[in-house]
């Protein structure tokens, strides 16, 4: 059984609390802005390495992106 982890709402909330635009987060995380948009709108599920990049860019633990 595959577990699907969508992080859209948490990712957006954390990004906004850090006053980062999607473009800035994409730049810092080494991703495209389209990827950030797709993740925030739950159009795609993040790869574990993507979680790591986002967590590092946002200065949070990767678990913070998965749990409230």
PyMOL commands that set and color helices and strands:
alter all, ss='L'
color gray80, all
select helices_A, chain A and resi 8-17+22-29+33-40+48-58+62-66
alter helices_A, ss='H'
color red, helices_A
deselect
rebuild
show_as cartoon
